[in-house]
Amino acid sequence: MDLNEFVTSFADQFDETDPEEIQAETRFHDLDEWSSLMGMSVIALAKTEYGKTITGKELRECVSVEDVFNLIASK
């Protein structure tokens, strides 16, 4: 799993946010489009693309996109 590829996949979950806005260091909870539904999309992304299961609690504890990447990579 590559960080840059993950950032691209993460950014693809958003419909209204410019993908250029989303970088590894982006604090995704601060994005206008972030919601619990977006959280579910990221949890589904982890499962379908990477075969890893993460919880909503674990996702809420992440601050940056890179934190989510590291969480998934650690599973």
C-alpha positions as CSV (number, residue, x, y, z in Angstrom):
1,M,0.0,0.0,0.0
2,D,1.4,3.3,-1.1
3,L,0.6,6.6,0.7
4,N,0.1,8.7,-2.5
5,E,-2.2,6.0,-4.0
6,F,-4.2,6.0,-0.7
7,V,-4.5,9.8,-0.7
8,T,-5.9,9.6,-4.2
9,S,-8.4,6.9,-3.2
10,F,-9.3,8.8,-0.1
11,A,-9.9,12.0,-2.2
12,D,-12.0,10.0,-4.6
13,Q,-14.6,9.5,-1.8
14,F,-15.5,13.2,-1.9
15,D,-17.9,14.6,-4.6
16,E,-17.6,18.3,-3.9
17,T,-14.1,18.7,-2.5
18,D,-11.3,19.4,-5.0
19,P,-9.0,16.4,-4.9
20,E,-6.0,18.9,-4.9
21,E,-7.2,20.0,-1.5
22,I,-6.6,16.6,0.0
23,Q,-3.0,15.7,0.9
24,A,-1.4,13.3,3.4
25,E,-1.3,16.1,6.0
26,T,-4.9,17.2,5.4
27,R,-7.0,17.3,8.6
28,F,-10.0,15.6,7.0
29,H,-12.4,16.3,9.9
30,D,-12.1,20.0,9.0
31,L,-13.3,19.5,5.4
32,D,-16.7,21.0,4.7
33,E,-17.9,17.8,3.1
34,W,-16.8,15.5,5.9
35,S,-19.7,13.8,7.6
36,S,-20.6,10.5,9.2
37,L,-21.6,9.2,5.8
38,M,-18.1,10.1,4.5
39,G,-16.7,8.2,7.4
40,M,-18.7,5.1,6.4
41,S,-17.3,5.5,2.9
42,V,-13.8,5.5,4.2
43,I,-14.5,2.4,6.3
44,A,-15.9,0.7,3.2
45,L,-12.8,1.8,1.2
46,A,-10.5,0.2,3.8
47,K,-12.5,-3.1,3.5
48,T,-13.0,-3.3,-0.2
49,E,-9.7,-1.9,-1.5
50,Y,-7.3,-3.1,1.2
51,G,-9.2,-6.0,2.9
52,K,-8.8,-4.3,6.3
53,T,-11.5,-3.6,8.9
54,I,-11.4,-0.3,10.8
55,T,-14.0,1.0,13.2
56,G,-15.7,4.4,13.4
57,K,-14.0,5.0,16.8
58,E,-10.6,4.3,15.2
59,L,-11.4,6.6,12.3
60,R,-12.5,9.4,14.7
61,E,-9.2,9.2,16.5
62,C,-7.3,9.9,13.3
63,V,-6.5,13.5,12.5
64,S,-4.9,13.5,9.1
65,V,-5.3,11.4,6.0
66,E,-1.9,9.9,6.7
67,D,-3.1,8.8,10.1
68,V,-5.9,6.9,8.3
69,F,-3.3,5.4,6.0
70,N,-1.2,4.3,9.0
71,L,-4.2,2.8,10.7
72,I,-5.1,0.7,7.7
73,A,-1.5,-0.3,7.2
74,S,-1.2,-1.4,10.8
75,K,-4.1,-3.9,10.5
